[in-house]
Amino acid sequence: MSISLIIPVYNYLDLLEKCLFSVYRQSVLPDEIILTDDGSDDDIICFFNSQKLKTDIPIILIRQEHQNFRLARARNNGIYVSKGEILVFLDQDIVIPKDYLKSIKANLTKGKFLSGYPIRLNKEQTEKLTFGLIEKNDWSTILTKEQREKIEKQYRKDYLSYMAFRYLHIGQHGAKLRGGISAIFKSDLELINGYDENYIGWGNEDDDLGRRLQALGRSGYNFVRSQIPLHLYHTHYHNQGERKNANYSERCKKKISHRNYKCQKGLNSGRNDLEILV
């Protein structure tokens, strides 16, 4: 099945460069890479043109004007132009090991969506993660035992949640959807109308999407155990984890059901304002 890799972008092009460097070295390559920009101040067009020279994978750049934090719409923009049957969402601050996409293809089956969990690097570890280490696909020298144990603990927790939801109908949706490290069938996203674009500002858009996928009958499965993604250190977009969408999310949560899993403002929204470069 074909893969479209969708990466939302907002500045931090140095992090995105490492992310893409790891993508180009995958054992299973994506069929296309879609950079969906939320109105970066940095010269994303120059960066885009330089990256096209580094790979034979088709790369598309979509740009929307920056109006607050519109991650939900940015991801929908990527879905809108995508051609793949499998949509892999990757945040620009994530570096992936070489068999990451291979693992997605092996684990994404009917009735599932995939959601991973990264090792969060500190500033010193991020600086040590050089292009050379990414090339070697070996970052064992910079990770701690505690970080690896946390990934294993999260995997076991998510697996039990998946089994309980899938076979015993207990719990909410199996593994929690973490949008920056996820893979979903495009057909499933079209059925629920994609991300809810009323989520503006940091937080809660992934929780909402996960609930609506669950209402559709899809369960979350954590595919990350050995193919562990790394989250690169940077300053946060949010204010101490403040979730401006929390009240709206709770209202939506009460409305979602097996018959009401489509958001009102999603993939059906107009996109005449987009700039699309190939």
LINQUI-V306786 format. One record per residue. SS is DSSP state (H for helix, E for strand, C for the rest). OMEGA is omega in degrees with one decimal (NA if undefined). NEAR is the number of other C-alpha atoms within 8 Angstrom. Layout:
BEGIN
SS_OMEGA_NEAR, SS_OMEGA_NEAR
END
This chain:
BEGIN
C_-176.5_6, C_-177.0_9, E_167.2_12, E_178.9_16, E_-174.8_13, E_-177.4_15, E_173.5_14, E_-175.7_14, E_167.3_13, C_-177.2_9, C_-179.8_8, C_-177.4_8, H_175.7_9, H_176.3_6, H_179.4_11, H_179.8_11, H_177.2_8, H_177.2_10, H_-178.2_13, H_177.1_9, H_178.7_10, H_178.0_14, H_-178.2_11, H_-176.2_8, C_179.0_9, C_176.2_13, C_170.1_8, C_-175.1_7, C_173.9_10, C_178.3_11, C_175.1_11, E_174.7_12, E_-179.5_13, E_174.3_14, E_-175.7_13, E_-168.7_15, E_179.9_13, C_176.2_15, C_-178.6_10, C_171.1_11, C_179.0_7, C_-176.9_7, C_-176.9_7, H_-179.0_10, H_176.0_6, H_178.6_7, H_179.7_9, H_-179.0_9, H_179.1_8, H_-179.6_8, H_179.0_8, H_179.4_10, C_-173.7_7, C_-175.8_6, C_173.8_8, C_177.6_6, C_176.7_9, E_178.5_10, E_177.4_10, E_174.2_11, E_175.2_12, E_-179.6_14, E_170.2_11, C_178.0_11, C_179.8_6, C_176.2_9, C_-173.9_6, C_-175.7_6, C_-174.9_9, C_-179.5_13, H_-178.9_11, H_179.8_12, H_179.1_11, H_178.3_13, H_176.1_13, H_176.3_12, H_177.4_11, H_177.4_14, H_-176.4_12, H_-177.2_7, H_-173.9_6, C_178.2_9, C_-174.7_6, C_174.6_12, C_175.7_11, E_176.9_12, E_178.6_15, E_179.6_12, E_-177.9_12, E_175.9_13, C_-174.1_10, C_179.9_10, C_-179.1_10, E_171.7_12, E_-174.9_13, C_176.0_12, C_-166.0_12, C_-178.7_12, C_-177.7_10, H_-179.6_12, H_174.6_12, H_178.8_10, H_177.8_10, H_179.6_11, H_-178.7_8, H_-171.8_6, H_-177.3_8, C_179.2_11, C_-177.0_6, C_178.5_4, C_-178.5_7, E_154.4_11, E_-176.3_14, E_179.9_15, E_-178.4_17, C_178.8_11, C_-175.5_12, C_164.9_10, E_-179.0_11, E_-179.8_8, C_172.0_11, C_-176.3_8, H_-179.0_9, H_179.5_7, H_179.6_10, H_178.6_10, H_179.9_7, H_179.9_7, C_-176.4_11, C_174.7_7, H_177.8_8, H_178.0_7, H_177.5_10, H_177.6_13, H_179.8_9, H_-176.7_6, C_-178.1_8, C_176.5_8, C_-179.2_9, C_-176.0_5, C_-176.8_5, C_-177.6_8, C_178.1_9, C_176.7_6, H_-178.6_6, H_178.7_6, H_178.7_9, H_179.4_10, H_178.7_8, H_178.3_8, H_179.5_13, H_178.4_9, H_179.4_8, H_178.5_9, H_-179.5_11, H_178.8_8, H_-178.9_8, H_-180.0_13, H_177.7_12, H_177.4_9, H_178.2_12, H_-178.2_14, H_-179.9_10, H_-179.1_12, H_-173.3_14, H_-171.3_10, H_-179.8_6, H_-179.9_7, C_178.3_7, C_177.9_7, C_-172.2_8, C_-174.3_7, C_-175.6_14, E_178.6_17, C_179.0_13, C_176.7_10, C_174.2_12, C_-165.9_10, C_-177.9_9, C_179.4_7, E_-173.4_13, E_175.9_14, E_-173.1_13, E_173.8_13, E_179.8_10, H_-179.1_11, H_177.5_7, H_178.8_9, H_177.6_11, H_179.8_9, H_-178.4_8, C_177.6_12, C_174.2_14, C_178.4_13, C_176.7_13, C_-175.0_15, C_171.8_10, C_174.4_5, C_178.9_11, C_-169.0_11, C_-171.1_11, C_166.1_12, C_167.7_11, C_-178.8_11, H_178.2_11, H_178.4_10, H_-179.8_9, H_-179.8_12, H_178.7_12, H_178.8_12, H_-178.1_12, H_172.8_13, H_177.3_14, H_178.3_11, H_176.1_13, C_180.0_9, C_-179.9_8, C_-178.3_11, E_-177.8_15, E_-179.6_15, E_178.3_14, C_-177.5_12, C_-174.6_10, C_173.5_11, C_176.1_8, C_179.2_4, C_-168.7_11, C_175.3_13, C_179.6_13, E_177.0_11, E_-177.3_11, C_-178.5_13, C_169.7_10, C_176.6_5, C_-172.3_4, C_174.4_5, C_-172.9_5, C_-178.8_7, C_177.3_6, C_176.9_4, C_179.6_5, C_-179.0_8, C_-177.0_9, C_-176.8_8, C_-172.5_12, H_-178.4_9, H_178.0_7, H_179.5_7, H_179.5_11, H_178.1_8, H_179.0_8, H_-178.8_9, H_-178.8_9, H_-176.3_6, H_-174.1_7, C_178.8_12, E_179.7_8, C_177.6_8, C_-176.3_6, E_-177.6_8, C_177.2_12, C_171.5_8, C_-177.3_10, C_-177.1_6, C_-177.7_10, C_-179.7_13, C_180.0_11, C_-178.6_6, C_177.6_6, C_-178.7_4, C_-179.4_6, C_-177.3_4, C_-173.1_5, C_169.2_8, E_-176.8_7, E_-179.1_8, E_178.8_6, C_NA_6
END
